[in-house]
Amino acid sequence: FKTALNVPHTALAVTYDVGEWNDIHPLNKKAVAQRLFLGARRLVYGEKVTASGPLYKEMRVEGDKIILTFTETGRGLTCKGKELKHFAIAVRYAWSNNPEDANLCNKEGLLASPFRTDNW
């Protein structure tokens, strides 16, 4: 995540929804390739496509609320299912070995990258 944000000409493909809980190598290689190709289309070919899911930018606290800001929101934020899951107040999102039910994405259906706002 940090590399994609800080190193020029890099892209990030989030794939925690297509992997196997017990194996780092996903069986669904086509979905991984499609997401990687979106990054290539944007970086190499200069196409104006949404190439990744939401990427955490910053947070701020307003009273009893935490406001999160993202880049790469495409046509807007949404979630798969009825409610957002897999957030923890620290704030962390999809911060586990197998965040299979993490469901924050953009309207293009690309999943948000796991992130944390703390640094401890």
matplotlib code that plots the C-alpha trace (Angstrom):
import matplotlib.pyplot as plt

x = [0.0, 2.7, 4.8, 1.9, 1.4, 5.1, 6.9, 6.2, 4.9, 3.5, 0.0, -1.8, -4.3, -6.3, -7.1, -8.1, -11.5, -10.2, -7.6, -7.7, -7.7, -4.9, -2.8, -1.1, -1.7, -5.3, -7.0, -8.9, -5.9, -8.2, -9.6, -6.1, -4.9, -8.0, -7.2, -3.5, -4.4, -6.4, -3.2, -1.3, -4.0, -3.7, 0.1, 1.4, -1.4, -2.5, -6.2, -8.5, -9.8, -10.5, -7.5, -8.0, -10.4, -10.5, -7.1, -7.0, -5.7, -6.4, -8.6, -9.9, -12.0, -15.1, -16.8, -17.8, -17.2, -14.2, -14.1, -12.1, -10.9, -10.1, -8.6, -9.6, -13.3, -14.3, -18.0, -18.4, -18.1, -20.4, -20.2, -21.0, -23.8, -26.1, -23.5, -19.8, -17.7, -14.2, -13.5, -11.7, -11.4, -7.7, -8.8, -8.0, -9.7, -9.3, -6.3, -6.3, -4.8, -8.1, -10.4, -12.8, -15.9, -14.3, -16.5, -15.7, -15.3, -16.0, -19.0, -16.8, -16.6, -12.9, -12.1, -10.5, -7.0, -6.5, -5.2, -4.4, -4.5, -2.3, 1.5, 2.1]
y = [0.0, 2.5, 1.6, 2.2, 5.6, 6.7, 5.0, 6.4, 4.1, 1.5, 0.2, -1.8, -4.7, -5.7, -9.4, -10.5, -11.5, -14.0, -15.8, -18.9, -18.6, -21.0, -20.3, -17.1, -18.2, -17.6, -20.1, -17.3, -16.0, -14.4, -11.9, -11.0, -10.5, -8.3, -6.0, -5.9, -5.0, -2.0, -0.6, -1.2, 0.5, 3.6, 3.6, 2.3, 3.3, 6.5, 5.5, 7.3, 4.2, 3.5, 1.3, 0.4, 0.4, 3.1, 4.0, 5.5, 9.1, 10.5, 10.6, 13.3, 13.2, 15.4, 15.0, 11.4, 10.7, 9.6, 11.0, 8.9, 10.3, 8.1, 8.6, 6.3, 6.4, 6.2, 7.0, 6.9, 4.6, 1.7, -1.7, -5.2, -6.2, -4.2, -2.8, -2.1, -4.8, -5.4, -1.9, -1.6, 1.5, 2.4, 2.9, -0.2, -1.8, -5.4, -5.7, -9.5, -12.6, -13.4, -10.4, -12.3, -10.3, -6.9, -5.1, -1.4, -0.7, 1.9, 1.7, 0.0, -2.9, -2.6, -3.3, -0.8, -1.6, -2.7, 0.2, 1.6, 5.1, 4.3, 3.7, 1.7]
z = [0.0, 1.0, -2.0, -4.4, -2.8, -2.7, -5.7, -9.1, -11.8, -9.4, -9.0, -6.3, -7.0, -3.9, -4.1, -0.6, -1.8, -4.4, -2.4, -0.3, 3.5, 3.8, 0.7, -0.5, -4.2, -5.2, -7.5, -9.2, -11.2, -13.8, -11.3, -10.1, -13.7, -14.5, -11.6, -12.5, -16.0, -14.8, -13.3, -16.5, -18.6, -16.4, -15.9, -19.3, -21.7, -20.0, -20.1, -17.7, -15.9, -12.3, -11.6, -8.0, -5.1, -2.5, -0.9, 2.6, 2.6, 6.1, 9.1, 11.5, 14.6, 14.9, 18.2, 18.5, 14.8, 12.9, 9.3, 6.8, 3.5, 0.5, -3.0, -5.9, -5.1, -8.8, -9.1, -5.3, -2.3, -1.5, 0.2, -0.8, 1.4, 3.8, 6.1, 6.3, 8.0, 9.3, 10.8, 14.1, 16.1, 16.1, 13.0, 11.0, 8.0, 6.8, 9.2, 9.6, 8.0, 6.2, 5.8, 3.7, 4.8, 4.4, 1.9, 1.3, -2.4, -5.0, -7.3, -9.9, -7.6, -6.7, -3.1, -0.7, 0.3, 3.9, 6.0, 9.4, 10.8, 13.7, 13.6, 16.8]

ax = plt.figure().add_subplot(projection="3d")
ax.plot(x, y, z, "-o")
ax.set_aspect("equal")
plt.show()
